[in-house]
Amino acid sequence: MKGLRKRLAVAFISIASGTVILSVTFLVMATVYHYHLYRIQTPGMDKHTVSLDVHFGQAMIQSTTLAVIGAVTLAVFTSLYVSKRITKPLIQMRQAAEKMIQGDLTTRIPVRGDDELSDLAQALNHLTEELQKQEALRKNLTSDVAHELRTPLATLKSHMEALMDGVWEPTNERIRSCYEEIERLTCLVGDLEKLTALEAPGFKLNRKRENLQDIAEQAVKSAQASFLQKGVTLRFHAPDSVLAMVDRTRILQILANLLSNALKFTPKGGEVKVEVRNDGTDLLLIVQDNGIGIPPSEVPKVFERFYRVEKSRNRKLGGSGIGLTIVKKLTQAHGGDVEIESEEGKGTTVYVRIPKSNR
């Protein structure tokens, strides 16, 4: 950056000095020319005129020299000042970038004025903030994954040790317990793979004009057996035809996750309703249950990764904590949004809003 300041200063000084020198040169040449014409047109100069001629020449030389020196000096100081003002924010940006490379994401660049340099400073500050958020998410994700893996692995280890040491007999019940822990690990890894695929830069939807009623009906039929097994009623309502530009597989994934959550949190004898509704330019997928509900303070947090309303983090009830994160990512990929209304002890309603057209 020092080299840039030097080059800018030299450029400014050269331009200013060159302009002054050329201007003074043309001024002197024009003055001398017209004075020479005056002498030719006025013959017979006396001694007073000769003396005036000498003093005029000296005055021209001195004034020209002083003007050039003053102008060049002013150009030097002005150029140094302007180049410093221009390069100072660039130096600050370079220093901030070096700190970012070293892992310090708390640094911020002072933003002054309203020009291209201030816009660049704001952009770098925004980039630093986003990197800081991503770093925090990465650390939280690592911690959450470690927590999720620790408990089932510890359970499996203790069961295997008990079986190997002969403390336990390898009964069907104990083998089933180990199988369930392995199944939870498999589901967790599968959910993480899905979430990673959704957040990959190359992720794209395979949109086609589909009838949302057919997709929702297919999702309901696929989940019907699980609902019957638990004793929860599953109802479905939709208009005859609701067309939209969607990825059929991803919409099925959204509904599968929502129905899975509704089934987990709805006790035996409860009811879950699935509805497709035409809402102007958008379509609504609504999944409503009369289960245990969510406390109002917890509703904004349910889309966070690995977040569970149960503070005990009960895996049998709460799942991996990634399902609603996937739902939100897929809905946003369609240009829509998802909202949750819930009342503790009375149930939960999830609204998935999908635009009809491909935005």
Protein Blocks (a to p, Z undefined) as FASTA:
>chain_A
ZZmmmmmmmmmmmmmmmmmmmmmmmmmmmmmmmmmmmmmmmghiafklmmmmmmmmmmmm
mmmmmmmmmmmmmmmmmmmmmmmmmmmmmmmmmmmmmmmmnopakbccddedjdfklmmm
mmmmmmmmmmmmmmmmmmmmmmmmmmmmmmmmmmmmmmmmmmmnomaccdfklmmmmmmm
mmmmmmmmmmmmmmmmmmpmklccddddddfklmmmmmmmmmmmmmmmnopacdddddfb
dcddddfklmmmmmmmmmmmmmmmpcehiacddddddehjaccdddddfbebpafklmmm
mmpghiafblnlpaklnonolmmmmmmmmmmmnopacdddddehiaccddddddfbdZZ
